[in-house]
Amino acid sequence: MDEVIDSQVVNLAHSLDLIEAAELKAELDGIGQVPVKINASATRFVGTHCAQILISAAASWDISGTSFEVVEPSDEFSQGLNQLGIGQLGNFIPEGKS
């Protein structure tokens, strides 16, 4: 019988600034390669360091064939990624939110 693994939920901070980057990386590193849902509903600012960490994590999860998705992205989160020139990255942001 296949083992069912629940998704791990990561609730992003209000401000994804340089100070938050180390904490975000440590949290994602500590999860391992299990399905992850990134809750971005409270995020109001996305800095380049945290954006880079999220992109790297999304790529790592994709390579391992494990689900990595952003759920409930705030408008500011989506706009922040767009302002950084990232926009919608595969399934990183749900349709219609970029």
LUMDODREN-839164 format. One record per atom (N, C-alpha, C): residue in one letter; x, z, y. Coordinates in steps of 0.02 Angstrom, whole numbers, plus 50000, padded with zeros to 5 digits. Layout:
AXZY/...
end
This chain:
M500425000049941/M500005000050000/M500455000050062/D500274995950110/D500664995550172/D500575001850214/E501125004150242/E501105010050285/E500865007950355/V500385011550381/V500125010250448/V500485014750497/I500785011650548/I501145015550599/I500745015350663/D500575021250689/D500225021550752/D500685019450809/S500375016950862/S500755015150922/S500975021350959/Q501565021050986/Q501825026251030/Q501625024251101/V501345028851139/V501155027451208/V501675030351255/V501905026251301/V502375028451353/V502005027851419/N501895033551452/N501565033551517/N502095032951571/L502085027251607/L502575026251659/L502455030651719/A502995032251753/A502965036551813/A502635032751871/H502455036551921/H502155033851982/H502645029152016/S503275031052019/S503795027152051/S504365025752001/L504435019451983/L504965017451937/L505595015651977/D505895020852005/D506485019952048/D507125021352009/L507675021352044/L508325022352012/L508365029151977/I508065034252006/I508075040951976/I507695040951910/E507165037151905/E506755036951845/E507075032651790/A507535028251807/A507825023551759/A508135026851698/A508555031951709/A508885035251652/A508375038651606/E507865041651636/E507345044951597/E506945039951556/L506775034251587/L506405029051552/L506805026251494/K507445024851505/K507875022251452/K507925027251394/A508025033551411/A508085038651359/A507435039151318/E506875038751352/E506225039251316/E506145033251270/L506285027251293/L506215021351251/L506725021351194/D507335023551207/D507845023951154/D507635028851100/G507295034151119/G507095039351072/G506505037451028/I506165032251045/I505565030251007/I505745026750943/G506255022650944/G506405018550886/G505965012350887/Q506005008450835/Q505645002150833/Q504945002850802/V504525006750834/V503825007250814/V503415003850868/P502795001850853/P502384998750904/P502325003150966/V502375000051025/V502365003751088/V501855000851135/K501485005351167/K501035003451221/K501295006851284/I501445002851334/I501695005251398/I501095005851445/N500915011951463/N500355013151508/N500625013051579/A500465007751616/A500705006851684/A500155008051736/S499645011651717/S499065012551761/S499215016751823/A499705021251818/A499865025651875/A500455023151917/T500765017651895/T501375015251928/T501205011751994/R501545013952047/R501425011252114/R502045007652142/F502625008552109/F503245005352131/F503665003752070/V503944997552069/V504384995452015/V505054993352045/G505574997052030/G506244995252052/G506594990852001/T507134987752022/T507474982951979/T507764986151916/H508024992151921/H508334995351862/H507804996551807/C507234999251827/C506715000551777/C506414994151750/A506344989051793/A506094982551770/A506574979751718/Q507224980351730/Q507714977851682/Q507664981651616/I507564988151619/I507504992151558/I506884990051519/L506324988851553/L505714986751519/L505794979851488/I506124975251524/I506234968551497/I506684968851435/S507204972751439/S507664973551382/S507304976551322/A506894981651335/A506514984751281/A506024979751250/A505674976051293/A505194971051267/A505554965951223/A506154963751244/A506534958951204/A506754962051138/S506984968351139/S507194971751078/S506624972351029/W506044974451054/W505464975251010/W505254968450983/D505284963251024/D505104956451003/D505564954150947/I506214955150954/I506704953150904/I506564956650837/S506354962950841/S506214966650779/S505524965150751/G505134961250788/G504454959450765/G503954965050773/T504104969650818/T503674975450829/T503294974750895/S502684977050895/S502254976450955/S502514980551014/F502544977351072/F502724980551135/F502264977551187/E501814981551214/E501354978851263/E501224983751320/V501094980851377/V500904984751436/V500144985051437/V499884991051443/V499154991951446/V498974994851514/E498414992651539/E498144995151602/E498654994951659/P498984989151670/P499464988951725/P499104989551792/S499364993651835/S499074994051903/S499234987551939/D498854986251991/D498994980252032/D499694980652061/E499894986652081/E500564987552110/E501114986152060/F501004988051997/F501484986551944/F501564979051936/S501004975551929/S501014968351921/S501324964851981/Q501124967052041/Q501394964052102/Q502144965452109/G502354971452089/G503064973152091/G503484968552048/L503234967151987/L503594962551944/L503614955551974/N503054953452003/N503034946852036/N503534946552094/Q503574951852133/Q504034951952190/Q504764951652167/L504894954252108/L505574953952080/L505714947152047/G505204942852046/G505294936152016/G505204936151941/I504914941351915/I504824941951842/I504154939151821/G503624940951858/G502964938551841/G502754940451771/Q502384936151740/Q502154937551672/Q502684935451623/L502914939951582/L503434938651534/L503134938851464/G502944933051438/G502624932851373/G502004937151373/N501964941951329/N501384946451326/N501534953051361/F502054953051402/F502254959151436/F501704961851481/I501364957351516/I500794959251558/I500184955551532/P499624959151523/P499024955751498/P498804950051545/E498484945051516/E498244939351553/E497844941451614/G497944937651668/G497554938751729/G497804944351773/K498344947851755/K498584953351795/K499224951751833/S499504945751823/S500124944151859/S499974940851926/
end
